[in-house]
């Protein structure tokens, strides 16, 4: 099991990732990717918008939602529900499913294919080790 960490990805790399996914690389889309990469836990569109505004970027909330929607459609990000709100997270390119902590929202990608009776898990909810210790 791994937790994907995008760390510091260059603008050229983001541009290549978007191009490969069939999405035009705009400054606003690149900035949204930067925000997603900087957050280890899934993050809401509203929070992404706030981070961008606080850093001096002039990006509208509608643009953030459209960007997230287009990236989710091509599988660059995954949408989760945490505390009744849609939150977003960058995903690794390999086929995987997600282990999601119901308490803190941590998401771990699991590469192994767990197929039971022809059913493949996409998201499995539970409690992470850190929250279990609390």
Backbone bond lengths (Angstrom), bond angles and torsions (degrees), N, CA, C in turn:
res aa  C-N    CA-C-N  psi(-1)  N-CA   C-N-CA  omega(-1)  CA-C   N-CA-C  phi
1 X - - - 1.433 - - 1.520 108.41 -
2 X 1.342 116.05 138.93 1.459 119.78 178.71 1.518 109.72 -133.68
3 X 1.309 115.66 150.70 1.450 121.86 169.83 1.519 104.97 -104.60
4 X 1.327 116.61 117.98 1.453 120.24 -177.17 1.515 110.66 -68.71
5 X 1.336 116.33 132.54 1.451 121.84 176.17 1.522 107.50 -126.95
6 X 1.312 116.15 117.07 1.451 120.41 -178.17 1.515 111.57 -84.74
7 X 1.327 116.55 -22.74 1.459 120.17 177.28 1.516 112.74 53.39
8 X 1.312 115.60 -140.02 1.456 121.57 -178.67 1.531 109.66 -92.94
9 X 1.317 115.64 103.62 1.456 121.21 177.28 1.523 106.71 -106.50
10 X 1.314 117.15 133.14 1.460 121.32 -177.75 1.521 111.31 -71.87
11 X 1.317 115.79 159.03 1.466 121.06 177.47 1.526 110.87 -59.03
12 X 1.328 116.64 -37.40 1.470 120.00 178.62 1.527 110.54 -62.67
13 X 1.320 116.55 -39.58 1.470 120.77 179.19 1.519 110.64 -67.76
14 X 1.350 117.38 -43.77 1.471 120.01 176.83 1.527 110.05 -59.82
15 X 1.341 115.76 -42.96 1.461 120.37 -179.87 1.526 110.16 -59.15
16 X 1.325 117.02 -43.89 1.467 121.36 179.10 1.526 111.22 -64.76
17 X 1.327 117.25 -40.05 1.467 121.55 179.40 1.525 110.22 -63.67
18 X 1.327 116.33 -45.28 1.466 119.94 179.04 1.522 111.14 -65.06
19 X 1.327 116.25 -43.94 1.466 120.23 -179.69 1.527 110.94 -60.44
20 X 1.325 116.66 -43.81 1.465 120.77 178.77 1.534 111.65 -62.12
21 X 1.333 116.13 -28.41 1.470 120.87 179.87 1.528 111.72 -87.70
22 X 1.338 116.64 -2.93 1.461 120.37 179.46 1.519 113.76 82.87
23 X 1.328 116.41 22.10 1.464 121.41 179.72 1.525 108.82 -114.44
24 X 1.337 115.95 132.43 1.458 120.42 177.94 1.525 109.39 -68.68
25 X 1.310 116.06 134.99 1.463 121.56 -178.08 1.519 109.82 -86.53
26 X 1.332 115.41 103.46 1.458 120.11 174.44 1.526 108.12 -102.37
27 X 1.307 116.17 162.96 1.463 120.51 178.27 1.522 110.51 -57.69
28 X 1.313 117.12 -42.41 1.465 120.73 -178.69 1.526 111.53 -64.23
29 X 1.315 117.41 -41.90 1.468 120.26 178.44 1.522 111.08 -65.25
30 X 1.318 115.95 -39.98 1.463 119.78 177.94 1.523 111.06 -63.25
31 X 1.317 117.04 -39.00 1.471 120.93 179.36 1.534 110.69 -67.13
32 X 1.324 117.27 -39.35 1.472 120.60 177.31 1.525 109.41 -61.88
33 X 1.323 117.36 -42.83 1.469 120.70 177.15 1.524 111.01 -61.28
34 X 1.315 117.40 -41.19 1.465 120.98 177.77 1.528 111.16 -59.01
35 X 1.328 116.39 -44.24 1.468 120.36 179.85 1.522 110.10 -64.22
36 X 1.320 116.97 -45.70 1.471 119.98 178.57 1.529 111.58 -59.81
37 X 1.324 116.22 -41.87 1.465 120.36 -178.65 1.524 112.04 -67.01
38 X 1.314 116.73 -28.29 1.462 120.76 -177.80 1.533 113.28 -81.22
39 X 1.322 117.08 -9.74 1.463 120.72 -176.94 1.529 110.48 -111.91
40 X 1.319 117.09 116.92 1.469 120.23 -178.77 1.526 113.36 -70.50
41 X 1.329 116.97 -25.98 1.459 120.76 178.14 1.523 109.01 -100.58
42 X 1.319 117.96 154.77 1.466 119.41 174.55 1.529 110.22 -56.02
43 X 1.320 116.43 147.44 1.457 122.73 -173.00 1.529 109.49 -131.79
44 X 1.311 116.67 146.04 1.465 121.34 -178.68 1.525 110.90 -78.97
45 X 1.325 115.41 159.76 1.467 120.71 176.28 1.516 110.05 -62.52
46 X 1.316 116.88 -39.14 1.467 121.07 179.24 1.529 110.62 -61.69
47 X 1.337 116.66 -42.21 1.467 120.66 179.79 1.533 110.50 -67.77
48 X 1.333 117.17 -40.50 1.469 120.59 176.63 1.527 109.26 -58.97
49 X 1.322 116.40 -45.63 1.458 121.40 179.35 1.526 110.75 -59.70
50 X 1.319 117.06 -44.28 1.465 121.31 179.70 1.526 111.08 -62.82
51 X 1.330 117.28 -44.24 1.467 121.10 178.73 1.527 110.14 -60.19
52 X 1.323 116.67 -43.99 1.463 120.49 179.52 1.527 111.30 -64.11
53 X 1.324 117.10 -44.71 1.463 121.23 178.94 1.528 110.79 -62.31
54 X 1.335 116.21 -43.01 1.470 120.57 -179.68 1.521 112.51 -64.79
55 X 1.338 116.90 -25.46 1.463 119.94 179.51 1.534 112.44 -92.94
56 X 1.337 115.67 7.93 1.460 119.98 175.51 1.511 115.16 90.80
57 X 1.321 117.82 4.59 1.472 120.99 178.66 1.520 109.64 -80.10
58 X 1.317 116.77 135.55 1.451 121.96 178.58 1.532 108.40 -97.82
59 X 1.329 115.51 79.55 1.465 122.07 -177.99 1.517 107.47 -123.20
60 X 1.322 116.33 129.12 1.456 120.80 179.48 1.523 111.82 -77.81
61 X 1.322 115.35 155.06 1.461 120.60 178.64 1.529 111.41 -62.28
62 X 1.321 117.18 -37.45 1.469 120.89 177.59 1.518 110.77 -61.57
63 X 1.333 116.82 -39.92 1.464 121.25 177.75 1.520 110.58 -63.13
64 X 1.325 116.77 -40.66 1.465 120.48 178.10 1.531 109.50 -61.41
65 X 1.327 117.56 -47.22 1.467 120.65 179.80 1.529 111.55 -62.02
66 X 1.317 117.61 -43.46 1.475 120.89 179.47 1.526 110.98 -63.93
67 X 1.323 115.85 -41.21 1.465 120.90 178.64 1.526 110.24 -62.10
68 X 1.321 116.63 -47.37 1.464 120.61 179.90 1.523 110.85 -62.96
69 X 1.312 116.74 -40.76 1.465 120.51 179.41 1.526 111.66 -62.36
70 X 1.334 117.32 -45.76 1.471 119.86 -178.84 1.526 111.16 -66.59
71 X 1.326 116.96 -36.35 1.465 119.95 178.84 1.530 111.70 -71.51
72 X 1.318 116.63 -34.65 1.466 120.13 177.07 1.524 110.83 -68.09
73 X 1.329 117.29 -38.42 1.463 121.75 179.70 1.521 112.58 -58.88
74 X 1.339 116.89 -34.73 1.466 120.18 -177.61 1.529 112.17 -98.59
75 X 1.330 117.47 3.30 1.457 121.21 174.31 1.525 116.36 85.15
76 X 1.336 117.99 12.59 1.466 119.47 177.03 1.519 111.71 -73.93
77 X 1.316 115.50 -31.62 1.459 120.32 177.83 1.518 108.57 -129.56
78 X 1.311 114.84 163.56 1.459 120.43 177.39 1.520 108.29 -122.61
79 X 1.318 116.03 144.58 1.455 122.12 -179.93 1.523 108.78 -103.39
80 X 1.315 115.86 130.12 1.455 122.50 177.43 1.525 108.19 -121.93
81 X 1.306 116.07 165.89 1.459 120.88 171.07 1.510 107.01 -114.42
82 X 1.326 115.97 124.48 1.459 121.11 177.59 1.525 107.58 -134.23
83 X 1.312 115.87 124.48 1.466 122.35 -178.89 1.526 110.87 54.83
84 X 1.341 116.24 38.53 1.453 121.55 176.68 1.516 115.65 77.48
85 X 1.320 117.90 8.66 1.466 122.01 -177.29 1.526 109.86 -123.24
86 X 1.326 116.91 143.76 1.460 120.54 174.59 1.515 108.52 -73.03
87 X 1.327 115.39 131.29 1.461 121.96 176.71 1.523 107.50 -130.13
88 X 1.333 115.78 156.45 1.459 121.77 -170.56 1.514 110.97 -126.54
89 X 1.337 114.65 148.43 1.461 120.34 -178.62 1.524 109.41 -148.68
90 X 1.332 116.63 139.62 1.465 121.19 172.74 1.517 108.81 -64.41
91 X 1.314 116.57 142.18 1.462 120.98 179.20 1.520 110.19 -119.09
92 X 1.310 114.96 151.46 1.457 120.62 173.90 1.520 110.07 -71.21
93 X 1.327 117.18 159.06 1.460 120.82 -175.65 1.526 115.01 -75.49
94 X 1.318 118.21 -23.28 1.468 120.62 -177.89 1.531 109.73 -74.29
95 X 1.318 115.02 152.47 1.465 119.61 176.70 1.524 108.51 -64.21
96 X 1.315 116.11 133.04 1.463 119.98 -175.42 1.525 109.83 -159.18
97 X 1.309 114.87 173.02 1.450 119.28 168.23 1.522 108.09 -127.24
98 X 1.302 116.00 171.66 1.460 121.30 -171.92 1.519 111.67 -115.45
99 X 1.327 114.71 138.29 1.448 122.00 170.36 1.528 105.02 -104.55
100 X 1.320 117.26 119.88 1.464 121.86 -171.32 1.523 109.86 -118.79
101 X 1.334 116.11 127.15 1.464 120.95 177.38 1.523 108.69 -80.17
102 X 1.325 116.49 123.20 1.465 121.25 178.80 1.523 112.45 -69.18
103 X 1.328 117.90 -21.28 1.458 121.29 -175.98 1.529 111.32 -86.24
104 X 1.337 117.60 -58.69 1.472 120.94 -174.01 1.525 113.72 -101.99
105 X 1.326 118.52 -13.20 1.460 121.51 179.01 1.517 114.94 88.45
106 X 1.336 117.85 1.42 1.465 120.93 177.93 1.526 109.75 -54.97
107 X 1.328 116.00 139.29 1.461 121.16 178.09 1.521 108.48 -123.63
108 X 1.308 116.34 128.83 1.461 122.03 174.68 1.518 107.49 -116.57
109 X 1.320 115.82 136.45 1.465 120.42 176.22 1.513 108.82 -89.70
110 X 1.306 115.78 135.41 1.455 121.27 177.90 1.530 107.18 -118.04
111 X 1.326 115.29 122.30 1.460 121.00 -174.76 1.528 113.48 -79.97
112 X 1.313 116.92 -30.23 1.456 119.93 -175.96 1.521 110.65 -63.82
113 X 1.291 115.62 144.04 1.453 120.88 176.54 1.518 108.68 -87.17
114 X 1.294 116.39 111.89 1.454 121.54 175.36 1.519 108.10 -101.77
115 X 1.312 115.61 97.07 1.453 120.40 -179.93 1.523 108.02 -111.57
116 X 1.325 114.93 123.31 1.451 121.25 179.36 1.517 107.67 -122.02
117 X 1.318 116.07 119.00 1.467 121.48 179.71 1.525 112.05 51.63
118 X 1.346 116.90 40.26 1.454 122.01 177.91 1.513 114.69 78.85
119 X 1.319 116.98 8.38 1.462 121.83 -178.43 1.514 109.53 -108.38
120 X 1.344 117.26 123.75 1.462 121.51 179.93 1.525 109.21 -105.22
121 X 1.317 115.90 127.20 1.459 121.08 179.47 1.520 110.68 -73.19
122 X 1.323 117.71 138.65 1.460 122.43 172.97 1.516 110.11 -106.62
123 X 1.314 116.38 -42.46 1.451 121.40 177.75 1.517 108.55 -136.88
124 X 1.317 115.15 134.01 1.450 121.28 176.18 1.523 106.44 -123.95
125 X 1.319 116.39 122.66 1.456 120.92 -178.09 1.517 110.09 -98.67
126 X 1.316 115.37 141.53 1.456 122.21 179.45 1.514 109.01 -166.94
127 X 1.334 116.75 -152.27 1.458 122.23 179.49 1.521 107.97 -126.65
128 X 1.354 116.20 128.41 1.466 120.52 -179.84 1.530 110.76 -71.16
129 X 1.309 116.46 166.42 1.475 122.27 -176.84 1.527 111.68 -60.82
130 X 1.334 117.22 -40.61 1.475 120.52 -178.63 1.529 111.27 -64.41
131 X 1.313 116.63 -42.51 1.477 120.15 179.94 1.525 110.86 -72.53
132 X 1.317 116.19 -32.33 1.464 120.77 178.88 1.531 110.88 -63.19
133 X 1.332 116.94 -32.62 1.466 122.27 -178.37 1.523 112.79 -75.21
134 X 1.326 117.14 -19.94 1.468 121.59 -176.90 1.505 112.26 -69.10
